[in-house]
Amino acid sequence: MMDDRRHSGRALRALLVTLLALASQPAASAEAFSPSPHAIDIPPWFRESFLDFREDVREAARENKRLLVYFGQDGCPYCRELMRVNFGDKAIADKTRRHFNAIAINI
């Protein structure tokens, strides 16, 4: 019984030392969370999503639209051109907005 208490006491002390060591580390800088320098500019009419696609599909259906899920990657030249050239064309953007709720996923 005494060994069990000593062992649990040591484990508790080790846990506290670990937590204190972690707490003394400097916090992550804002730079660590800044966007990639090669980030793709997603049009502002793309919607924010919690990535619950069932809910996103239901929401689009309520608006008589379909869900458009764009998978892209920072630094991808094709993705950049799709956003800049195609969705930069007002006719394409307007038609897409009229028929789809668009969300973007950065892979």
C-alpha distances in whole Angstrom, upper triangle without the diagonal:
4,5,5,7,9,10,11,12,14,16,17,19,20,21,23,25,26,27,29,30,32,33,35,37,40,41,44,47,50,51,48,49,53,55,56,59,60,60,62,64,63,66,65,66,63,60,56,54,50,51,51,54,54,55,57,59,59,60,63,64,65,67,69,67,65,62,63,60,61,58,59,58,58,61,62,66,67,65,66,70,69,68,71,73,73,71,73,76,77,78,75,73,74,75,71,70,72,71,67,64,63,59,58,55,55,53
4,5,5,6,9,10,11,12,14,15,17,18,20,21,23,24,26,27,29,30,31,33,35,39,40,42,46,49,50,47,49,52,55,55,59,60,59,62,63,63,66,65,66,63,60,57,55,51,52,52,55,56,56,58,60,61,61,64,66,66,68,70,69,66,63,64,61,61,59,59,58,58,61,62,66,67,65,66,70,69,68,70,74,73,71,73,76,77,78,76,73,75,75,72,71,73,72,68,65,63,60,59,56,55,54
4,5,5,6,9,10,11,12,14,15,16,18,20,21,22,24,26,27,29,30,32,33,37,38,41,44,47,48,45,47,50,52,53,56,58,57,59,61,61,64,63,64,61,59,55,53,49,50,50,53,54,54,56,59,59,60,63,64,65,67,69,67,65,62,62,59,59,57,57,55,56,58,60,63,64,62,64,67,67,66,68,71,71,69,71,74,75,77,74,71,73,73,70,69,71,70,66,63,62,58,57,54,53,51
4,5,5,6,8,10,11,12,14,15,16,18,20,21,22,24,26,27,28,30,32,36,37,39,42,45,46,43,44,48,50,51,54,55,55,57,59,58,61,60,61,58,56,52,50,46,47,47,50,51,51,53,55,56,57,59,61,61,63,65,64,61,58,59,56,56,54,54,53,53,56,57,61,62,60,61,65,64,63,66,69,68,66,68,72,72,74,71,68,70,70,67,66,68,67,63,60,58,55,54,51,50,49
4,5,5,6,9,10,10,12,14,15,16,18,20,21,22,24,26,27,28,31,34,35,37,41,44,45,43,44,47,50,51,54,55,54,57,58,58,61,60,61,58,55,52,50,46,47,47,50,51,51,53,56,56,57,59,61,61,63,65,64,62,59,59,56,56,54,55,53,53,56,58,61,62,60,61,65,64,63,66,69,68,66,68,71,72,74,71,68,70,70,67,66,68,67,63,60,58,55,54,51,50,49
4,6,5,6,9,10,10,12,14,15,16,18,20,21,22,24,26,27,29,33,34,36,40,43,44,42,43,47,49,50,53,54,54,56,58,58,61,60,61,58,56,52,50,47,48,48,51,52,52,54,57,57,58,60,62,63,64,66,65,63,59,60,56,57,54,55,53,53,55,57,61,62,60,61,64,64,63,65,68,68,66,68,71,72,74,71,68,70,71,67,66,69,67,64,61,59,55,54,51,50,49
4,5,5,6,9,10,11,12,14,15,17,18,20,21,23,24,26,28,31,32,35,38,41,42,39,41,44,47,47,50,52,51,54,55,55,58,57,59,56,53,50,48,44,45,45,48,49,50,52,54,55,55,58,59,60,62,64,62,60,56,57,53,54,51,52,50,50,52,54,58,59,57,58,62,61,60,62,66,65,64,65,69,69,71,68,66,68,68,64,63,66,65,61,58,56,53,51,48,47,46
4,5,5,6,9,10,10,12,14,15,16,18,20,21,22,24,26,30,31,33,36,39,41,38,39,42,45,46,49,50,49,52,53,53,56,55,56,53,51,47,45,42,42,43,46,47,47,49,51,52,52,55,57,57,59,61,59,57,54,54,51,52,49,50,48,48,51,53,56,57,55,56,60,59,58,61,64,63,61,63,66,67,69,66,63,65,66,62,61,63,62,58,55,54,50,49,46,45,44
4,5,5,6,9,10,11,12,14,15,16,18,20,21,23,25,28,30,32,36,38,40,37,39,42,45,46,49,50,50,52,54,54,56,55,57,54,52,48,46,43,44,44,48,49,49,50,53,54,54,56,58,59,60,63,61,59,56,56,53,53,51,51,49,49,51,53,57,58,56,57,61,60,59,61,64,64,62,64,67,68,70,67,64,66,67,63,62,65,64,60,56,55,51,50,47,46,45
4,5,5,6,9,10,10,12,14,15,16,18,20,21,23,27,28,30,34,37,38,36,37,41,43,44,47,49,48,51,53,53,56,55,56,53,51,48,46,43,44,44,47,49,49,50,53,54,54,56,58,59,60,63,61,59,55,55,52,52,49,49,47,47,49,52,55,57,54,55,59,59,57,60,63,63,61,63,66,67,69,66,63,65,66,62,61,64,63,59,56,54,51,49,46,45,44
4,5,5,6,9,10,11,12,14,15,17,18,20,22,25,26,28,32,35,36,33,34,38,40,41,44,46,45,48,50,49,52,52,53,50,48,44,42,39,40,41,44,45,45,47,49,50,50,53,55,55,57,59,57,55,52,52,48,48,46,46,44,44,47,49,52,53,51,52,56,55,54,57,60,60,58,60,63,64,65,62,60,62,63,59,58,61,60,56,53,51,47,46,43,42,40
4,5,5,6,9,10,11,12,14,15,16,18,20,24,25,27,31,33,35,32,33,37,40,41,44,46,45,47,49,49,51,50,52,49,47,43,41,38,39,40,43,44,44,46,49,49,49,52,54,54,56,58,56,54,51,51,48,48,46,46,44,44,47,49,52,54,51,52,56,55,54,56,59,59,57,59,62,63,65,62,59,61,62,58,57,60,59,55,52,50,46,45,42,41,40
4,5,5,6,9,10,10,12,14,15,16,19,22,24,26,30,33,34,32,33,37,40,41,44,45,45,48,49,49,52,51,53,50,48,44,43,40,41,42,45,47,46,48,51,51,51,54,56,56,58,60,58,56,53,53,49,49,47,47,45,44,47,49,53,54,52,52,56,56,54,57,60,60,58,60,63,64,66,63,60,62,63,60,58,61,60,57,53,52,48,46,43,42,41
4,5,5,6,9,10,11,12,14,15,17,21,22,24,28,31,32,30,31,35,37,38,41,43,42,45,47,47,50,49,51,48,46,43,41,38,39,40,43,45,45,46,49,50,50,52,55,55,56,58,56,54,51,50,47,47,44,44,42,42,44,46,50,51,49,50,53,53,52,54,57,58,56,57,61,62,64,61,58,60,61,57,57,59,58,55,51,50,46,44,41,40,39
4,5,5,6,9,10,11,12,14,16,19,20,22,26,29,30,28,29,32,35,36,39,41,40,43,44,44,47,46,48,45,43,39,38,35,36,37,40,42,41,43,46,46,46,49,51,51,53,55,53,51,47,47,44,44,42,42,40,39,42,44,48,49,46,47,51,51,49,52,55,55,53,55,58,59,61,58,55,57,58,54,53,56,55,51,48,46,43,41,38,37,36
4,5,5,6,8,10,10,12,15,18,19,22,25,28,30,27,29,32,35,36,39,41,40,43,45,45,48,46,48,46,44,40,39,36,37,38,42,43,43,44,47,48,47,50,52,52,54,56,54,52,49,49,45,45,43,43,41,40,43,45,49,50,48,48,52,52,50,52,56,56,54,55,58,59,61,58,56,58,59,55,54,57,56,52,49,47,43,42,39,38,38
4,5,5,6,9,10,11,13,16,18,21,24,27,29,26,28,32,34,36,38,40,40,43,45,45,48,47,49,46,45,41,40,37,38,40,43,45,44,45,48,49,49,51,54,54,55,57,55,53,50,49,46,46,43,43,41,40,42,44,48,50,47,48,52,52,50,52,55,56,54,55,59,59,62,59,56,58,60,56,55,58,57,53,50,48,44,43,40,38,38
4,5,5,6,9,10,11,15,16,18,22,25,26,24,25,29,31,32,35,37,37,40,41,42,45,44,46,43,41,38,37,34,35,37,40,42,41,42,45,46,46,48,51,51,52,54,52,50,47,46,43,42,40,39,37,36,38,41,44,46,44,44,48,48,47,49,52,52,50,52,55,56,58,56,53,55,56,53,52,55,54,50,47,45,41,39,36,35,34
4,5,5,6,9,10,14,14,17,20,23,25,22,24,27,30,31,34,36,35,38,40,40,43,42,44,41,39,36,34,32,33,35,38,40,39,40,43,44,44,46,48,49,50,52,50,48,45,44,41,41,39,38,36,35,38,40,44,45,43,43,47,47,45,47,51,51,49,50,54,54,56,54,51,53,54,51,50,53,52,48,45,43,39,37,35,33,33
4,5,5,6,9,12,14,17,20,23,25,23,24,28,31,32,35,37,36,40,41,41,44,43,45,43,41,37,37,34,36,37,41,43,42,43,46,47,46,48,51,51,52,55,52,51,47,47,43,43,41,40,38,37,39,42,45,47,44,45,48,49,47,48,52,52,50,51,55,56,58,56,53,55,56,53,51,55,54,50,47,45,41,40,37,35,35
4,5,5,7,11,13,15,18,22,23,21,23,26,29,30,33,35,35,38,40,40,43,42,45,42,41,37,37,34,36,37,41,43,42,43,46,47,47,48,51,52,52,55,52,50,47,46,43,42,40,39,36,35,37,40,43,45,43,43,47,47,45,47,50,51,49,50,54,55,57,55,52,54,55,52,51,54,54,50,47,44,41,39,36,34,34
4,5,5,9,10,12,16,19,20,18,20,23,26,27,30,32,31,35,36,37,40,39,41,39,37,33,33,30,32,34,37,39,39,39,42,43,43,45,47,48,48,51,49,47,43,42,39,38,36,35,33,32,34,37,40,42,39,40,43,43,42,44,47,48,46,47,50,51,53,51,48,51,52,48,47,50,50,46,43,41,37,35,32,31,30
4,6,8,9,12,15,18,20,18,20,23,26,28,30,33,32,35,36,37,39,38,41,39,37,33,33,30,32,34,37,40,39,39,42,43,43,45,47,48,48,51,49,47,43,43,40,39,37,36,34,33,35,38,41,43,40,40,44,44,42,44,47,48,46,47,50,51,53,51,48,50,52,48,47,50,50,46,43,41,37,35,33,31,32
4,6,9,12,15,18,20,18,20,23,27,28,30,33,33,36,37,38,41,40,42,40,39,35,35,33,35,37,40,43,42,42,45,46,45,47,50,50,51,53,51,49,46,45,42,41,39,38,35,33,35,39,42,44,41,41,45,45,43,45,48,49,47,48,51,52,55,53,50,52,54,50,49,52,52,49,45,43,39,37,35,33,33
4,6,9,12,15,16,15,17,20,23,25,27,29,29,33,34,35,38,37,40,38,37,33,33,31,33,35,38,41,40,40,43,45,44,45,48,49,49,51,49,47,43,42,39,38,36,34,32,30,32,35,38,40,38,38,41,42,40,41,45,46,44,45,48,49,52,50,47,49,51,48,46,50,50,46,43,40,37,34,32,30,30
4,6,8,12,13,13,15,17,21,22,24,27,27,30,32,33,36,35,38,36,35,31,32,30,32,35,37,40,39,39,42,44,42,44,47,47,47,50,47,46,42,41,38,37,35,33,30,28,30,33,36,38,36,36,39,40,38,39,43,44,42,42,46,47,50,47,45,47,49,46,44,48,48,44,41,39,35,33,31,29,29
4,6,9,11,10,12,15,18,20,22,25,24,28,29,30,32,31,34,32,31,28,28,27,29,31,34,37,36,35,39,40,39,40,43,44,44,46,44,42,39,38,35,33,32,30,28,26,28,31,34,36,33,33,37,37,35,36,40,41,39,39,43,44,46,44,41,44,45,42,41,44,44,41,38,35,32,30,28,26,26
4,7,8,6,8,11,15,16,19,21,21,24,25,26,29,28,31,29,29,25,26,25,26,29,32,35,34,33,36,38,37,38,41,42,41,44,41,40,36,35,32,30,28,27,24,22,24,27,30,32,30,29,33,34,31,33,36,37,35,36,40,41,43,41,38,41,42,39,38,42,42,38,35,32,29,26,25,22,23
4,5,6,7,9,13,15,16,20,19,23,23,25,28,27,30,29,28,25,26,26,27,30,33,36,35,34,37,39,37,38,42,42,41,44,41,40,36,35,32,30,28,26,24,21,23,26,29,31,29,28,32,32,30,31,35,36,34,34,38,39,42,40,37,39,41,38,37,41,41,38,35,32,29,26,25,22,24
4,5,5,6,10,13,14,17,17,20,20,22,24,23,27,25,25,22,24,23,25,28,31,34,32,31,35,36,34,35,39,39,38,41,38,37,33,32,29,28,26,24,22,19,21,24,27,29,26,25,29,30,27,28,32,33,31,31,35,35,38,36,33,36,38,35,34,37,38,35,32,29,26,24,22,20,22
4,5,5,9,10,11,15,15,18,19,21,24,23,27,25,25,23,24,24,26,29,31,34,33,32,35,37,35,36,39,40,39,41,38,37,33,32,29,27,25,23,20,17,18,22,24,27,24,23,27,28,26,26,30,31,30,29,33,34,37,35,33,36,38,35,34,37,38,35,32,29,26,23,22,19,21
4,6,9,10,12,15,14,18,19,21,24,24,27,25,25,22,23,23,24,27,29,32,32,30,34,36,34,35,38,39,38,40,37,36,32,30,27,25,23,21,18,16,18,21,24,26,24,23,27,28,26,27,30,31,30,30,34,35,38,36,33,36,37,34,34,37,37,34,31,28,25,22,20,17,18
4,7,9,12,14,13,16,17,18,21,21,23,22,21,19,20,19,21,24,26,29,28,27,30,32,30,31,35,35,35,37,34,32,29,27,24,23,21,19,17,15,17,20,23,25,22,21,25,25,23,24,28,29,27,28,31,32,35,33,30,33,34,31,30,34,34,30,28,25,21,19,17,15,17
4,7,9,11,10,14,14,16,19,19,22,20,21,18,20,21,22,25,27,30,29,27,31,33,31,31,35,35,34,36,33,32,29,27,24,22,21,18,16,13,15,18,21,23,20,19,22,23,21,22,25,27,25,25,29,30,33,31,28,31,33,30,29,32,33,30,27,24,21,18,17,15,17
4,6,8,7,10,11,13,16,16,19,18,18,17,18,19,20,24,25,28,27,25,28,31,29,29,32,33,32,34,31,29,26,24,21,19,17,15,12,10,12,15,17,19,16,15,19,19,17,18,22,23,21,21,25,26,29,27,25,27,29,26,26,29,30,27,24,21,18,15,14,12,14
4,5,5,9,11,13,17,18,21,19,20,19,20,21,21,25,26,30,29,27,29,32,30,30,34,35,34,35,32,30,27,24,21,18,16,13,10,7,9,12,14,17,14,13,17,18,16,17,21,22,21,21,25,27,29,27,25,28,30,27,27,30,31,27,25,22,19,16,15,11,13
4,6,9,11,14,17,19,22,21,22,21,23,24,25,28,29,33,32,29,32,35,33,32,36,37,35,37,33,32,29,26,23,20,19,15,12,8,8,12,13,16,15,13,16,18,16,16,20,22,21,21,24,26,29,27,25,28,30,27,28,31,32,29,27,24,21,18,17,14,16
4,6,9,12,16,18,21,19,21,20,22,24,23,27,27,31,31,28,30,33,31,30,34,35,34,35,31,29,26,23,21,17,16,12,9,5,5,8,10,13,11,9,13,15,13,14,17,19,18,18,22,24,27,24,23,26,28,25,25,29,29,27,25,21,19,16,15,12,13
4,6,9,12,14,17,15,17,17,18,20,20,24,24,27,27,24,27,29,28,27,30,32,30,31,28,26,23,20,18,15,13,10,8,5,6,9,11,13,10,9,12,13,11,12,16,17,16,16,20,22,24,22,20,23,25,22,22,26,26,23,22,18,16,12,12,9,12
4,6,9,12,14,13,15,15,17,20,19,23,22,26,26,22,24,27,26,24,28,29,27,28,25,23,20,17,15,12,11,8,7,6,7,8,9,10,7,6,9,10,8,9,12,14,12,13,16,18,21,18,16,20,21,19,19,23,23,20,19,15,14,10,11,9,12
4,6,9,12,11,13,14,17,19,19,23,22,26,25,22,24,27,24,23,27,28,26,27,24,22,20,17,16,13,13,11,11,9,11,12,12,13,9,7,10,10,7,8,12,13,11,11,14,16,19,17,14,17,19,17,17,21,21,19,17,14,13,11,12,11,14
4,6,8,7,10,11,14,17,16,20,19,22,21,18,20,23,21,19,23,24,22,23,20,19,16,13,12,10,11,10,11,11,13,13,14,13,10,9,11,10,7,9,12,12,9,10,14,15,17,15,12,15,17,14,13,17,18,15,14,10,9,8,10,10,14
4,5,6,9,11,14,18,18,21,20,23,22,18,20,22,20,18,22,22,20,21,18,18,16,13,13,12,14,13,15,14,16,16,16,15,12,11,12,11,7,9,12,11,8,8,11,12,14,12,9,12,14,12,11,15,16,14,12,10,10,10,13,14,17
4,5,8,10,13,17,17,20,20,22,21,17,20,21,18,17,21,21,19,21,18,18,16,15,15,14,16,16,17,17,19,19,20,19,16,15,16,15,11,12,15,15,11,11,14,13,16,15,11,13,15,13,11,15,16,14,12,10,10,11,14,15,19
4,6,9,12,16,17,19,18,20,18,15,17,18,15,14,17,18,15,17,14,15,13,12,13,13,16,16,19,19,21,21,21,20,17,16,17,15,12,14,16,14,10,12,14,12,14,13,9,10,12,10,8,11,13,11,9,8,9,11,14,16,20
4,7,9,13,13,15,15,17,16,12,14,16,14,13,16,17,15,17,14,13,11,9,10,10,12,13,16,16,19,19,20,18,15,15,16,14,11,14,16,14,11,13,15,14,16,14,10,12,13,10,9,12,13,10,7,5,5,7,11,13,16
4,6,10,11,13,12,15,13,10,12,14,11,11,15,15,14,16,13,13,10,10,10,11,14,15,17,18,21,21,22,21,17,18,20,17,15,18,20,18,14,17,19,18,19,17,14,15,16,13,11,13,14,10,7,6,5,8,11,14,17
4,7,9,11,12,14,12,10,13,15,12,13,17,17,16,19,16,15,12,12,11,12,14,15,17,18,21,21,23,22,18,19,21,19,17,20,22,21,17,19,22,21,23,20,17,18,19,16,14,17,17,14,10,9,6,8,10,12,16
4,5,7,8,11,9,7,11,13,11,12,15,16,16,18,16,15,11,12,10,12,13,15,17,19,22,22,24,23,20,21,23,21,19,22,24,22,20,22,24,24,25,22,19,21,21,18,16,18,18,14,10,10,7,9,9,12,15
4,6,8,11,9,9,12,14,13,14,17,18,18,21,19,17,14,15,13,14,15,17,18,20,24,24,26,25,22,23,26,24,22,25,27,26,23,26,28,28,29,26,23,24,25,21,20,22,21,17,14,13,10,11,11,13,15
4,5,9,8,8,11,13,12,14,16,18,18,20,17,15,12,12,10,12,12,15,17,19,22,22,25,23,20,22,25,22,21,24,26,24,22,25,27,27,28,25,22,24,24,20,19,21,20,16,13,12,9,10,9,12,13
4,6,6,6,9,10,11,12,14,16,17,19,17,15,12,13,12,15,15,18,20,23,26,25,28,27,23,26,28,25,24,27,29,27,24,28,29,29,29,26,24,25,25,21,20,22,20,16,14,13,11,13,12,16,16
4,5,5,6,8,10,10,12,14,15,16,14,11,9,10,9,13,14,17,20,22,26,24,27,25,22,24,26,23,22,26,27,25,23,26,27,27,27,24,22,23,22,18,18,19,17,14,11,11,10,12,12,15,16
4,5,5,6,9,10,11,12,15,15,14,12,10,13,12,16,17,21,23,26,29,28,30,28,25,28,29,26,25,29,30,27,25,29,30,29,29,26,24,25,23,20,20,20,18,15,13,14,13,16,16,19,20
4,5,5,6,9,10,11,13,14,13,12,10,13,13,17,18,21,24,26,30,29,31,29,26,28,29,26,25,29,30,27,25,28,29,28,28,26,23,23,23,20,18,19,17,14,12,13,12,15,16,20,21
4,5,5,6,9,10,11,12,11,9,7,10,10,13,15,19,21,24,27,26,28,26,22,24,26,23,21,25,26,24,21,24,25,24,24,22,20,20,19,16,15,16,14,11,8,9,9,12,13,17,19
4,5,5,6,9,10,10,9,7,6,9,10,14,16,20,23,26,29,27,29,26,23,26,27,23,22,26,27,24,22,25,26,25,24,21,20,20,18,16,15,15,13,10,9,10,11,14,15,19,20
4,5,5,6,9,10,9,9,9,13,14,18,20,23,26,29,32,31,32,30,27,29,30,27,26,29,30,27,24,28,28,27,26,24,22,22,20,18,17,16,14,12,11,13,14,17,19,22,24
4,5,5,7,9,8,9,9,12,14,17,20,23,26,28,31,30,31,29,26,27,28,25,24,27,28,25,22,25,26,24,24,22,20,19,18,16,14,14,13,11,9,11,12,16,18,22,23
4,5,5,6,5,5,6,9,12,15,18,21,24,26,29,28,29,27,24,25,26,22,21,25,25,22,20,23,23,21,21,19,17,16,15,13,11,11,9,7,6,9,11,15,17,21,23
4,5,5,5,6,8,12,15,18,21,24,27,30,33,31,32,30,27,29,29,25,25,28,28,25,22,26,25,24,23,21,19,18,17,15,14,13,10,10,9,13,15,18,20,24,26
4,6,7,10,11,15,17,20,24,26,30,32,35,33,35,32,29,31,31,28,26,29,30,27,24,27,27,25,24,23,21,19,18,17,15,13,12,12,11,14,16,20,22,26,28
4,5,9,10,13,16,19,23,25,28,30,33,32,33,30,27,28,29,25,24,26,27,24,21,24,23,21,20,19,17,15,15,14,11,10,9,9,9,13,15,19,22,25,27
4,7,10,13,16,19,23,26,29,31,34,32,33,30,27,29,29,25,24,27,27,23,21,24,23,21,20,19,17,15,14,13,12,9,8,9,10,13,16,20,23,26,28
4,7,9,13,16,19,22,25,28,30,28,29,26,23,25,25,21,21,23,23,20,18,21,20,19,17,16,14,13,11,10,9,8,5,5,7,10,13,16,19,23,24
4,6,10,13,16,19,23,25,28,26,27,24,21,23,23,20,19,23,22,19,17,21,20,20,18,16,15,14,12,10,10,10,6,5,6,9,11,14,17,20,22
4,6,10,13,16,19,22,25,23,24,21,19,21,21,18,17,21,21,18,16,20,20,20,19,16,15,15,14,10,10,11,9,5,5,6,8,11,13,17,18
4,6,10,13,16,19,21,19,20,18,15,17,18,14,14,17,18,15,13,17,17,18,17,14,13,14,12,9,10,12,9,6,6,5,6,8,11,14,16
4,6,10,13,16,19,17,19,16,13,16,17,14,13,17,18,16,14,18,19,20,20,16,15,17,16,12,13,15,13,9,8,6,5,6,7,11,12
4,6,10,13,15,13,15,12,9,12,13,10,10,14,15,13,12,15,17,18,19,15,14,16,16,12,13,16,15,11,11,7,6,5,6,8,10
4,7,10,13,11,13,12,9,12,14,11,12,15,17,15,15,18,20,21,22,18,17,20,19,16,17,20,18,15,14,11,9,6,5,6,6
4,7,9,7,10,9,6,9,11,10,10,13,15,14,14,16,19,21,22,18,17,21,21,17,18,22,21,17,16,13,11,7,6,5,6
4,6,6,9,9,7,9,12,12,12,14,17,17,16,18,21,23,25,21,20,24,24,21,22,25,24,21,20,16,14,10,8,5,5
4,6,9,10,8,8,12,13,12,14,16,17,17,18,21,23,25,22,21,24,25,22,23,27,26,23,22,18,15,12,10,7,8
4,6,9,8,8,11,13,12,13,16,17,17,18,21,24,26,23,22,26,27,24,25,29,28,25,24,21,19,15,14,11,11
4,6,5,6,9,10,11,12,14,15,16,17,20,22,24,21,20,24,24,22,23,27,26,23,23,19,18,14,13,11,11
4,5,5,6,9,10,10,12,13,14,15,18,21,22,20,19,23,24,21,23,27,26,24,24,20,19,16,16,14,14
4,5,5,6,9,10,10,11,13,14,16,19,20,17,17,21,21,19,21,24,23,21,21,18,18,15,15,13,14
4,5,5,6,9,10,10,11,12,15,18,19,16,15,19,19,16,18,22,21,19,18,15,14,11,12,10,11
4,6,5,6,8,10,10,11,14,17,18,16,15,19,20,17,19,22,22,20,20,16,16,13,14,12,14
4,5,5,5,7,9,9,11,15,16,14,14,18,18,16,18,22,22,20,20,17,17,15,16,15,17
4,6,6,5,6,8,10,13,14,11,11,15,15,13,15,18,18,16,17,14,14,12,14,14,16
4,6,6,5,6,9,12,14,11,10,14,15,12,14,17,17,16,16,12,13,11,13,13,16
4,6,6,5,8,11,13,12,11,14,16,15,16,19,20,18,19,16,16,15,17,16,19
4,6,5,6,10,11,10,10,14,15,14,16,19,19,19,19,17,18,17,19,19,21
4,5,5,9,9,7,8,11,11,11,13,15,16,15,17,14,16,15,18,18,20
4,5,7,9,6,5,9,10,9,10,13,14,13,14,12,13,13,16,17,19
4,6,9,8,7,10,12,12,12,15,17,16,17,15,16,16,19,19,22
4,6,5,6,9,10,11,12,14,16,16,17,16,18,18,21,22,24
4,6,5,6,8,10,10,12,14,15,16,16,18,19,22,23,26
4,6,5,6,9,10,11,12,14,16,16,19,20,23,25,27
4,6,5,6,9,10,11,12,14,13,16,17,20,22,24
4,6,5,6,8,10,10,12,11,14,15,18,20,22
4,5,5,6,9,10,12,12,15,17,21,23,26
4,5,5,6,8,11,12,15,17,21,23,25
4,5,5,6,8,8,12,14,17,20,22
4,6,5,7,8,11,14,17,20,23
4,6,8,10,14,17,20,23,26
4,7,9,13,16,19,22,24
4,6,9,12,16,19,21
4,7,10,13,17,19
4,7,10,13,16
4,7,10,13
4,7,9
4,6
4
